[in-house]
Amino acid sequence: MRKRKAALVLSAGAMGLSSAAMGVPTGWQTEEVPVPTVQPELRLPAAMLGASQSLKEAMIQEEGVRTTVYRDVAGYPTVGVGHLITPEDGLAVGQKVSQERILEFFDKDIGKAEAAAARLAGATPLFQHEFDALVDLVYNVGEGNVSAKRSPRLNQAIADRDYNGIAQELDYTNAGGATAKGLVYRSERRANIFMGGQYADPRMQA
């Protein structure tokens, strides 16, 4: 498996948001960088694909970058770019985490999401932006929530290579038993990525 380096270079100007709104540490920002959408001419096996730079930028904008461990909307201890704390991390709510460790968490979490998205896709070939949408889905809700048992219609659409059907099943908006407005926007963004490689934040287009 090729090595991957997490890209946490994020410009508030490029994304149209302030660093405070995104929760991105000031020291992580450099010059504005373009967010290109690169799409292969043919759909490829998911195992041949990895998360694009465009997706990583979008995920960072959605998740923010938190250097202090906090509880997410579902109540789980979280840090960095939406990294759920595990017992092995040895961290508790309120503790500070270095930017280097946050990068390590993001690299590891992206790798897990890529592998899970490839398993989810199975033999169904995907464009880069379609794969990116599945990576975002798995990263956001966890692989268990996209299993055949919990998401049968999504899995059936993938098995049938029903790409319109897949897009319709990317809507995951509940957290902690309630609808979360942020997840509504993220689901819309995910569907836009899957259908047309549109990575822009729908909040900025309202």
N, C-alpha and C positions, 0 to 999 in steps of 0.2 A: 504494500500500500504506500502510495507516494506521501511524502511529508507535506504538511500544510501549515501555513503560518496565518494566524488570525490577523485580520486587518481591522484595527480599531482607529484608523485615521478618519476622523469625522469632522466635517466643516459645518458649523451652524449656518453659514451663508449658503452652502450648497443645499442643505436640507430645508432651509427656510425657517429654522427654529432657533431659539436661544439655547445656550448651553444649560442654563438653569432649567428650562422646560424639558430638555432631554435627559437631564441628569448625567451629563458627560463632563468629567473633570476637565478643567481648563487646560491643563498640561497635555491633554491628548489631542488637541486640535492643532492642525497645521494649515497649509494653504488649501484653498478649495480644490477638490478633486472631482472629476466627472464620474458619473455613475452609468457606464455604458450598459446596454442590454445586448449581450452576445447570444445569438440563437443559431444553433447548427441547422443546416439545410434539411437534414434528415433526423428523424427521431432515433435515439440511440438506446442501447440497454442501460438501465439505470446504474448498473454496476460500473459503467465506464464514466459516469458523471460525478462531479463534486459540486458543492455549493459555490455559486458565483460570487464575485466581489459585490455585485449589485445587491444580491440577497443579504450578504453580511452587513452592508451599510443599512439596509432597510430594517434588519433585525435589531441592530444597535439602536436605531432611532425608536423602534417600537418598545424595546425593553429598557432603554436607558442604560447607563453604566453607574452602578451604585457601589461605592467603596466601603460602605458600612452594612453589615448584615441586618436585614429587615424582614418583616413578614409580608408575603405577597397577598393578593386579594383572596386567596384561598386559605391563608394563614400559615403557609409554609416558610421557614427560614430561607432566605434567598440573598444572593449577593452578585456583584458583577453584572453580566449581561444575562439576567434571568437564570443564574445558576442555582439550582436547588441544593441546599446544604445537605451533605451526607454525614453519617457518623465518622467516616474516615477523614473528613475535612477538619474535624476538631474545632469547629467554630460555633459561636453562639450569637444570638441577636444582640446587636449593639457593638460587636467587635469590628475593628477596622481591618481592611484587607489591602495589600499592596497592589499597585497596577500590574506588576509582573505576575502575581498570582492570578489576578483576574484574567489576564491574557491566557494563562495556562488553562484556567477553567473553560474559557471560551473555545480554545482550540480543541480541548477534550470533548466538550459538549457538542460542538459542530461535527466532529468525527463520529460521535455516536448517532447523531441525527441523520447524517449522510448514510451510514450503514443501515439504520432503521428504515429510511425512505427507500433504499434499494430493496430491502426485504419486502416492504409493502408493495412496491411496484412489481416485483417478481419478473416475469417474462415480458411485461408490457413496456414497449419502448417509449421514451419520452424526449421532448425537446428540453433544452437546458432550463427554460423558464418554468416548464411543467414540473421538472424535478425539484427546482428551487422551492416551488409552492409546497411540495410534499415535505421537503426538509423543514420548512418553516412550521408546517402543521405538527410534525413530530416533535420538533424543538419546543413548541408552545404547549402542547397538550400531553405529550408523553406517548411512547410507543404502545403502551397498554390500551390507551383510549382509541387507537385506530386499528385494534385487532378485529378479526372477523366476528368475534362475539359481540364486541361493543359497537363496532361500526360496520355492520353487515352490508349496507347499501354502498358504502364507499368501496369496500373490498370487491363487491360484485361488479361495480362499474369498472374498476381497474381490471378485473379478470376478463370482462367483456370488451375491453379497450374502448369503452364509451367515454370519450374525453369530455363531452358536455356533461355527462352524468357525474364524472369525477369532480368537475368544477362545482357542481351543485351540492356536493357532499363535503366541501371544505369549510362549512359554516359551523364553527365551535365557539359559542358565545357565553357559556355558563362557567362560573367559578364559585366554589363554595355554596352551590345550590341556588345561585341567583345570576341573572344576566348582568354581565359587566360591559359597560359602554365601550371601554377600550378594546375589548375582544370583538365587539361588533365591527368596529373600524378595521381591526386587524384581519378579521375574516373577509371583509370586503377587499382589503388590499391583497390578501392571499389569492382570492378568486381572480382579481385583475392580473396578478402575476401569472397565474396558471393559464388564463385564457389568451392573454395578449402580450405578456412580458412587460406589463406596466407596473413599475416598482414604486411609483410616486405615492405619497401619503394622501389618501382620499380626503383627509381633514383639510388639506391645503387647497383642495379643489372645490370645496363647498361654497 
